[in-house]
């Protein structure tokens, strides 16, 4: 019975963890003033309001990022390649203005529990009363923002495939050594 209750608690933790804030992907140009304002909103407010939020920024001026940008435009049914394009869960936004902030918060909160929504509201109020103090208490939130790097995936794959080669070489060496020991032992017994 005790094992069953522990299993139920573990499953509950897994499902609670699954209901977290929708991540944000923002396609931007470093020369776009609207992109700058959107990035500022995300980096100075959103990541502090929603502790589980992750933001990936994709620079569309980098030609290696164009395929993922084109996929986002297709997903969002946008004909124009104007930026910023902000994807939050299943919702897409093109352009940025302050009046969109609440709609983006709503998109992030779509899958949150009531407890998580209350926590975000409390964080927002704390930010409004003393933003510098709140940010100083939560410096780790700056790590919630990352820049998309398609080559980083390639590097990780190369490291993984390289380490798997070493693993198999080591495995073959160990099997050969074991075979040598077994053969020597059989020779001594005869």
N, C-alpha and C positions, 0 to 999 in steps of 0.2 A: 504494500500500500504506500509505503514511504517513497519507493522508487517511482510509482505512478504520479504522486504529487510533485516530486522533483521534476519529472518529465513534463508535466503540465506547466510548471513554472517556467521551465526553459523554453517551451514552445511559446508561452505568453511573451517572454522577453524578445524572442525572435520576431513575433508579429508586431510588438510595440516599436521595435527598431525599424521595421519595414515602413511604418507610417510616419515618415519624416518629410521635411520640407522638400519641395521639388527643386532640383538644381537649376541653375541659370546658365545658359550659354549665350554670350553676347558677341556678335560679329561687329567689328568696328574698324574704323580707319583712324590712325593717329592724327590725321589732319582735320577730322570732322568735329566741329564744336558741339553738336548734339551728342555725339559719342562720348566726348569728354564729360559732359554733364551727367550722362547716364552712368558712366564709370564712377564718377564721384559719388552719386547717390548710392550705388551698390557698395562701394568700398568704405564709405563713411557712415552709412545707415543700415542697409539691409543685412550685411554680414554680422552686425552686432545685435540686431533685432532677432534674427533666427540663428541660433547657435549651431544647427546642423546643416545649414545652407552651404553649398559649394558653388563657386562661380568660375566658369572657364571663359576666358577672353580669347577671341580668335581675330587676329589682325588680318584683314582681307587684302591689305597691300602686299603681304607676303604671298607670292604666287603659289607656293606649296600648299597654302591653305584654301585655295580657290575651289578644289573639289568638295570640301566639306561645306563651304559657303553655298555652293550651287545646290548641294543636297538640302541644305536648310531652306533655301528659297523655294525649292520644289515642294518640300514638306509643308511649308507655310502657304503655298499657292501664291507667291509674290512674283509678279512679272518684272518688277523693278529691282535692281541690285543696290538700291539706296540703303545706307547704314545710318544708325545702328539697326540691326535686326536682333531682337532679344527673344530667346526661346525659353519659356518656363513651363516645364512639363509638356502638356499638349497645346499650350497657348503660345501664340506668336505675336510680337509687337514690332512694328517697323517705325523708326523715328523715335524721338524722345521729347517729352515735355513734362514739367512737374505735375500736371493734372493726371498723368498716367501712373503716378506712384502708388496710389491706393489700388488701382486695378492690378498692378504687378504684385502687390502684397497679397491681394485676394488669390491670385494664381499660385503663389507660393503656399498659401494656407489651405488650398483646396483639399489636400490629403492629410492635414494635421489634425491631431486630436484636440479636444477642448482644452486640455491641460497645456499642450504646446502653444495653442493660440493665446491662452492667458499669459503664458511666459513671454511670448513675443510682445504682447501689449505692455507688460510690465517693463520689459527691456526698452521699448520705445519711449515710455514715460521717463525712465531713468536717463535715457539719452537726451530727451528734451530738457530735463532739469540741469544736467551737468555732463555734456557730451565728452569733454576731455577726461574727466574722472572715470566715466564708464569705460571709455576706450582703454585707459591706462590699466583698469582692472582686468581687461580681456585682450591682452596683446596677441594671444594665439589666434585670434580671429583674422588677423592679416593673412594667415596661412590658408584661409578658405578660398583665396583668389589665386588662380593659376593661369598661366599663359599656355595656350594650345601649342604643342610642338609635335608635329607628326613624326619627326625623326626620333623622338624620345621613345616611341613605341618600337621602332626598328632596332634601336640600341638595346632595349630590354629583351627583344626577341633574340638578338645576336648573343647576348650574355647567356640567356637561357639555353640556346642551342649549343653554345660553346661549353657550358657546364655539363650538358647532357653527354657530350662527346667524352669529356673527362670521366664522367661517371661510368660509361661503358668501357672505356679503356681500363679503368681501375677494376671493374667487375671482371673483365677478361683476365687481367693479371692475377686477381685473387683466385679465380677458377683454375688457372694454369698452375699456380703455386699449390693449391689444394691437390690437384691431380699429381703433381710431382711428389708431394709428401705421401700420398696414398700409394703410388708406384714404388717408392723407396721402402715403405713399410712392408709391402707385399714381397719385395725382393729379399728383405732381411728374414722374413718368415720362411722362405723356401730354402 
